């Protein structure tokens, strides 16, 4: 056996620890510092607007492809070229729809030009994600790991020069940042296609009408789910910029807190990306997911609680460490945003299991309620509270959807919840809250914050709440079984 789940997990986390946090906290945050919160806030709103309907680029094909190839690897050679042909048509539909809607809601001239470039970037990102779904579905996790950071690595190189090593004194422009993304995403997409062409199939891009109709029908539930979840996860900054009197600035304030959440959220997302093909193959063999979900939940949830509680108390210090303006306002928003990392982590476990199970109808119902809840909370809270109100809406929506998914998993998949474990987690969380409050009152230095989280993580491991060895062994065994079955 040439690779195991453990080695791939270590590789993908290692690469992302090196690259993505530096991009988010080093490059992206520095761009905001140099261009100002108002300019960056408009860019952030446009970026999230380009995200809202990028399901039209994908239509659920990426998740569908990962799940299908994990269960039936032999289909990869037959459908790669046909799916690429279908997606070329979806690119055109997405571009026309997004730019047209942008004009309808009031984006014109410079704003619309910036949105057009962001739309192009989304097209490149969609290609990268689709090719990664092929690598992941076929359990070529090393390739998936490389392409999970390649675009960000190139972007770091380009932006580092533009931000710090230019010889001219011309102020940094947000357009430079967007064009740097275009170059990085474009090169990464081209390389991913090249590798896929030579390692999976020598695919010729062609449009097969019947095949496309079948794929769209089968992936539609995935498409609807992703669309609904994307809207309620990304609408906050767009609504801030559109309905608040000082919208661009409030969007920038929100971005400062959201960026820090995004930096840690990517690790949970990577975790879910590795679990999806494993869950899918286990379910195809009629194996129970209860044990692996329990241990995955322990690993992810305990770490999320420690980070969220510690960061809640040290929010002002964390924001001040990286940003130059609107520290108090961003800190308030960040407190609510960072607490949402706990329900987001639960979603990555139970939502991934339900997706692998094909429970899309129930997930779509959940997402519709989540979208409605987030929209009305934003309408109510943003005019008076601005960025803080949007963060409160996010926290409430994430908890609602997480609990909904847990209930679905229990009812549909017969996942058993350990009440003893739940009680221990609640007690541990209460201990964390009191300890965090006391430690912050004792010292507000960031070094103490890092020490607090380290000590609590060690305590969780020693006490057994964070069963690292047992969980890793379980994941390795399931991954090894899946690899063996894929080769047989």
C-alpha positions in Angstrom: 0.0 0.0 0.0 1.6 3.3 -1.1 -0.3 5.7 1.0 -2.7 5.9 4.0 -5.2 8.3 5.2 -2.9 9.4 8.0 0.0 10.3 5.7 -2.4 12.2 3.4 -4.0 14.0 6.3 -0.6 15.1 7.6 0.5 16.2 4.1 -2.6 18.3 3.3 -2.7 19.9 6.7 1.0 20.6 6.7 0.8 22.3 3.3 -2.2 24.3 4.2 -0.7 25.4 7.6 2.3 26.8 5.7 0.5 28.5 2.8 -3.1 29.5 3.5 -2.8 31.2 6.9 0.1 33.3 5.5 -2.1 34.3 2.6 -5.1 35.1 4.7 -3.4 36.9 7.6 -0.3 38.1 5.7 -1.4 39.0 2.2 -5.1 39.5 2.3 -5.1 41.4 5.6 -2.2 43.6 4.4 -4.1 44.4 1.2 -7.0 45.7 3.4 -4.6 47.7 5.6 -3.0 49.4 2.5 -6.2 50.1 0.5 -8.4 50.9 3.6 -11.6 49.3 4.9 -14.0 51.2 2.6 -12.2 50.2 -0.6 -11.6 46.6 0.6 -15.2 46.5 1.9 -16.6 47.1 -1.6 -14.2 44.5 -3.0 -15.3 42.0 -0.3 -18.9 42.6 -1.1 -18.3 42.1 -4.9 -16.2 39.0 -4.2 -19.0 37.4 -2.1 -21.6 38.5 -4.8 -19.5 36.5 -7.3 -19.7 33.5 -4.9 -23.5 33.7 -4.5 -24.4 32.1 -7.8 -21.2 30.2 -8.7 -23.2 27.1 -8.4 -24.2 27.8 -12.0 -20.5 27.1 -12.7 -20.6 23.7 -11.0 -24.3 22.7 -10.6 -23.3 20.2 -7.9 -21.0 18.3 -10.3 -18.0 18.5 -8.1 -19.6 16.8 -5.1 -21.4 14.4 -7.3 -18.1 13.6 -9.1 -16.2 13.0 -5.8 -18.9 10.7 -4.5 -19.4 8.8 -7.8 -15.7 8.2 -8.4 -15.1 7.1 -4.8 -17.7 4.4 -5.4 -17.1 3.7 -9.1 -13.4 4.6 -9.9 -13.6 3.1 -13.4 -16.0 5.9 -14.6 -13.2 8.5 -14.4 -11.9 7.9 -17.9 -15.2 7.9 -19.6 -16.7 11.1 -18.1 -13.8 13.5 -17.7 -14.0 15.1 -21.2 -17.8 15.1 -21.3 -18.1 16.9 -17.9 -15.5 19.5 -19.0 -17.6 20.1 -22.1 -20.7 20.6 -20.0 -18.9 23.0 -17.6 -17.7 25.2 -20.5 -21.4 25.8 -21.2 -22.1 26.5 -17.5 -19.3 29.1 -17.5 -21.1 31.1 -20.1 -24.5 30.9 -18.2 -22.9 31.9 -14.9 -21.1 34.8 -16.4 -24.1 36.3 -18.1 -26.4 35.7 -15.1 -24.0 37.2 -12.5 -23.1 40.3 -14.4 -26.7 40.9 -15.5 -27.9 40.6 -11.9 -25.1 42.9 -10.8 -26.3 45.6 -13.1 -29.9 45.1 -11.9 -29.0 45.7 -8.2 -26.9 48.8 -9.0 -23.3 47.8 -9.9 -22.0 50.0 -12.8 -18.8 51.2 -14.4 -15.7 50.5 -12.2 -17.6 48.2 -9.8 -19.0 46.1 -12.7 -15.6 45.9 -14.3 -14.1 44.6 -11.0 -17.0 42.1 -10.7 -16.3 40.9 -14.3 -12.7 40.0 -13.3 -13.9 38.3 -10.2 -16.3 36.3 -12.3 -13.4 35.1 -14.5 -11.5 34.1 -11.4 -14.5 32.1 -10.2 -14.4 30.2 -13.5 -10.7 29.3 -13.0 -11.4 28.2 -9.4 -14.3 26.0 -10.6 -11.9 24.2 -12.9 -9.4 23.6 -10.0 -12.1 22.3 -7.7 -13.5 20.0 -10.4 -10.0 18.5 -11.1 -9.4 18.1 -7.3 -12.7 16.2 -7.1 -11.3 13.7 -9.6 -8.1 13.4 -7.6 -9.9 13.1 -4.3 -12.6 10.7 -5.6 -9.9 8.4 -6.9 -8.1 8.7 -3.5 -5.1 10.5 -5.0 -4.9 12.6 -2.0 -1.4 13.9 -2.6 -2.4 15.5 -5.9 -5.4 16.9 -4.1 -3.2 18.3 -1.4 -0.8 20.0 -3.9 -3.7 21.7 -5.8 -5.4 22.7 -2.6 -2.5 25.3 -2.1 -0.9 25.9 -5.5 -3.1 28.9 -6.4 -2.5 30.5 -3.0 1.2 29.8 -3.2 1.5 31.6 -6.6 -0.7 34.4 -5.3 1.6 34.9 -2.3 4.6 35.2 -4.6 2.9 37.8 -6.8 1.3 39.9 -4.0 4.5 39.8 -1.9 6.3 41.6 -4.7 3.4 44.1 -5.2 3.0 44.8 -1.5 6.5 44.9 -0.2 9.2 44.7 -2.9 8.2 47.2 -5.6 10.6 50.0 -6.3 7.9 52.6 -7.0 6.0 54.4 -4.4 2.6 54.1 -6.2 -0.1 53.2 -3.6 -1.3 49.6 -3.8 -4.5 49.3 -5.8 -7.3 46.7 -5.2 -7.3 46.0 -9.0 -3.8 44.7 -8.7 -4.9 42.2 -6.1 -7.7 41.0 -8.3 -5.5 40.6 -11.4 -2.9 38.7 -9.3 -5.7 36.3 -8.4 -6.5 35.9 -12.2 -2.9 34.9 -12.9 -2.6 32.5 -10.0 -5.9 30.8 -10.5 -5.4 30.6 -14.3 -2.0 29.0 -14.1 -3.2 26.5 -11.4 -6.3 25.5 -13.5 -4.1 24.9 -16.6 -1.7 22.8 -14.6 -4.5 20.8 -13.0 -6.0 20.1 -16.5 -2.5 19.0 -17.7 -2.0 16.6 -14.9 -5.5 15.2 -15.2 -5.1 14.7 -19.0 -1.9 12.6 -18.4 -2.8 10.8 -15.2 -6.5 10.1 -15.5 -7.6 10.2 -19.1 -6.5 11.9 -22.3 -9.8 13.8 -22.3 -11.1 15.7 -25.3 -13.5 18.5 -24.3 -16.8 17.7 -26.0 -20.5 18.4 -25.3 -22.6 15.3 -25.1 -26.2 16.4 -24.9 -27.7 13.2 -23.5 -24.9 12.7 -21.0 -25.1 16.4 -19.9 -28.9 16.0 -19.3 -28.3 12.9 -17.2 -25.5 14.5 -15.2 -27.5 17.7 -14.6 -30.5 15.7 -13.4 -28.5 13.6 -11.0 -26.5 16.5 -9.7 -29.4 19.0 -9.4 -30.1 18.2 -5.7 -26.4 18.9 -5.0 -26.6 22.1 -7.0 -29.7 23.3 -5.1 -28.1 22.5 -1.7 -24.8 24.3 -2.6 -26.7 27.3 -3.9 -28.8 27.7 -0.8 -25.9 27.2 1.6 -23.7 29.5 -0.4 -26.3 32.3 -0.3 -26.9 32.1 3.4 -23.1 31.9 4.1 -22.1 34.7 1.8 -25.0 37.1 1.7 -24.0 39.0 4.9 -21.3 41.2 3.3 -23.4 41.9 0.2 -26.4 42.9 2.3 -24.2 45.1 4.5 -22.8 46.9 1.5 -26.2 47.4 0.0 -28.6 48.3 2.9 -26.4 49.9 5.6 -25.9 53.7 5.2 -22.1 53.2 5.5 -22.2 49.9 3.7 -18.7 49.7 2.2 -17.0 50.5 5.5 -19.2 48.1 7.5 -18.5 45.4 5.0 -14.7 46.0 5.5 -15.2 45.9 9.3 -17.0 42.5 8.9 -14.2 41.3 6.6 -11.6 41.8 9.3 -13.3 39.4 11.6 -14.5 37.0 8.9 -11.0 36.7 7.5 -9.7 35.3 10.9 -12.6 32.8 11.0 -11.8 31.8 7.4 -8.2 31.1 8.3 -9.2 28.3 10.8 -12.3 27.3 8.9 -10.2 25.9 6.0 -8.8 23.2 8.2 -12.3 21.9 9.1 -13.1 22.1 5.4 -10.1 20.0 4.5 -11.2 17.5 7.1 -14.6 17.2 5.5 -13.1 16.9 2.0 -11.1 13.9 3.2 -14.1 12.3 4.9 -16.6 12.6 2.0 -15.0 9.9 -0.2 -14.4 7.7 2.8 -18.0 8.0 4.0 -19.3 7.4 0.4 -17.3 4.2 0.1 -18.3 2.9 3.5 -21.9 3.5 2.8 -21.7 1.7 -0.5 -20.4 -1.3 1.5 -23.3 -1.0 4.0 -20.9 -0.1 6.9 -22.1 2.0 9.8 -20.7 5.5 10.2 -21.4 5.9 13.9 -17.9 5.2 15.2 -16.0 7.3 12.7 -18.4 10.2 13.0 -18.0 10.1 16.8 -14.3 10.2 16.6 -14.2 12.8 13.8 -16.6 14.9 15.9 -14.3 14.6 18.9 -11.2 15.7 17.0 -12.9 18.6 15.2 -15.4 19.8 17.8 -13.0 19.9 20.8 -10.4 21.9 18.8 -13.2 24.2 17.6 -14.5 24.8 21.1 -11.0 25.6 22.5 -10.2 28.0 19.6 -13.6 29.7 19.8 -13.7 30.3 23.5 -10.1 31.5 23.7 -10.6 33.8 20.7 -13.8 35.2 22.1 -12.1 36.5 25.2 -9.0 37.8 23.3 -10.9 39.2 20.3 -9.7 42.8 20.8 -6.1 41.7 21.1 -6.3 39.4 18.0 -7.9 42.1 15.8 -5.4 44.8 17.0 -2.5 42.5 16.3 -3.3 42.5 12.6 -5.4 45.6 11.7 -4.9 49.3 11.8 -8.5 50.7 12.1 -12.0 50.0 13.5 -10.5 47.7 16.1 -13.5 47.9 18.6 -16.1 47.4 15.9 -14.3 44.5 14.3 -13.7 42.9 17.7 -17.5 42.8 18.5 -18.3 41.2 15.2 -15.4 38.8 15.5 -16.7 37.5 18.9 -19.9 36.3 17.3 -18.2 35.0 14.1 -15.6 33.0 16.0 -18.3 31.3 18.1 -19.9 30.1 14.8 -16.9 27.9 14.2 -18.4 25.3 16.6 -21.6 24.8 14.6 -19.7 25.0 11.3 -17.5 22.2 12.5 -20.6 20.1 13.3 -21.9 20.8 9.9 -18.7 19.5 8.3 -19.2 16.2 10.1 -22.9 15.5 9.9 -23.6 17.4 6.7 -20.8 15.5 4.9 -22.3 12.2 6.2 -25.7 13.2 4.9 -24.3 14.2 1.6 -22.5 10.9 1.2 -25.8 9.2 2.1 -27.6 11.1 -0.7 -30.1 12.7 1.7 -30.2 15.8 -0.5 -34.0 16.5 -0.2 -33.8 16.8 3.6 -30.6 18.9 3.4 -32.3 21.2 0.9 -35.2 21.7 3.2 -32.8 22.6 6.0 -30.9 25.0 3.7 -34.2 26.8 2.7 -35.0 27.5 6.3 -31.4 28.6 7.0 -31.5 31.0 4.1 -34.8 32.5 5.2 -33.6 32.8 8.7 -30.3 34.5 7.7 -32.0 36.9 5.3 -34.6 38.2 7.8 -32.1 38.4 10.7 -29.9 40.5 8.4 -32.7 42.8 7.4 -33.6 43.3 11.1 -30.1 43.6 12.6 -27.9 45.3 9.9 -29.5 48.7 9.9 -29.0 49.2 13.6 -25.9 47.1 14.4 -24.0 47.0 11.1 -21.2 44.4 11.0 -22.0 43.1 14.5 -25.6 42.5 13.4 -24.5 40.5 10.4 -22.2 38.4 12.7 -25.1 37.7 15.1 -27.2 36.5 12.1 -24.4 34.2 11.0 -24.0 32.7 14.5 -27.8 32.0 14.9 -28.1 30.5 11.4 -25.1 28.3 11.7 -26.4 26.8 15.0 -29.9 26.3 13.6 -28.6 24.4 10.5 -26.1 22.4 12.5 -28.7 21.1 15.0 -31.0 20.4 12.0 -28.4 18.2 10.4 -27.6 16.3 13.6 -31.3 15.5 13.9 -31.4 14.4 10.3 -28.4 12.1 10.7 -29.9 10.5 13.8 -33.3 9.9 12.1 -32.2 9.0 8.6 -28.8 7.2 9.1 -29.5 5.9 12.6 -26.4 7.6 13.9 -26.2 7.0 17.7 -25.2 10.0 19.9 -23.2 9.2 23.0 -25.0 11.2 25.8 -22.0 10.5 28.1 -19.7 12.1 25.5 -22.1 15.0 25.1 -22.2 15.6 28.8 -18.4 15.6 29.0 -18.2 18.1 26.1 -20.6 20.4 27.9 -18.7 20.2 31.1 -15.4 20.8 29.3 -16.9 23.8 27.5 -18.1 25.3 30.8 -14.6 24.8 32.2 -13.1 26.5 29.2 -15.4 29.5 29.6 -14.5 30.1 33.2 -10.8 29.4 32.6 -10.8 31.8 29.6 -12.5 34.6 31.5 -10.0 34.2 34.4 -6.9 34.0 32.2 -7.9 37.1 30.2 -8.5 39.1 33.4 -5.1 38.0 34.5 -3.3 39.0 31.3 -4.4 40.3 27.9 -1.1 39.4 26.1 -1.4 37.2 23.0 1.3 34.9 24.3 -1.0 34.0 27.2 -3.8 33.4 24.8 -1.7 30.9 22.8 -0.5 29.3 26.0 -4.1 29.0 27.3 -5.2 27.2 24.1 -2.1 24.9 24.2 -2.7 23.9 27.8 -6.4 23.2 27.2 -5.6 21.1 24.2 -3.1 19.1 26.2 -5.6 18.7 29.0 -8.3 17.5 26.5 -5.9 14.9 25.1 -4.8 13.6 28.6 -8.4 13.5 29.9 -9.5 11.5 26.8 -11.9 14.0 25.5 -9.6 14.4 22.5 -8.7 10.8 21.7 -6.0 11.5 19.1 -4.4 8.1 18.8 -7.6 6.1 18.6 -9.2 8.4 16.1 -6.2 8.4 13.8 -6.1 4.6 13.9 -9.8 4.4 13.0 -9.4 6.8 10.1 -6.3 4.9 8.8 -8.1 1.5 9.0 -11.1 2.9 7.0 -8.9 4.6 4.5 -6.9 1.4 4.0 -10.0 -0.7 3.5 -11.3 1.8 1.0 -7.9 1.8 -0.9 -7.8 -1.9 -1.0 -11.3 -2.2 -2.3 -10.6 0.4 -5.0 -7.7 -1.7 -6.3 -9.5 -5.0 -6.3 
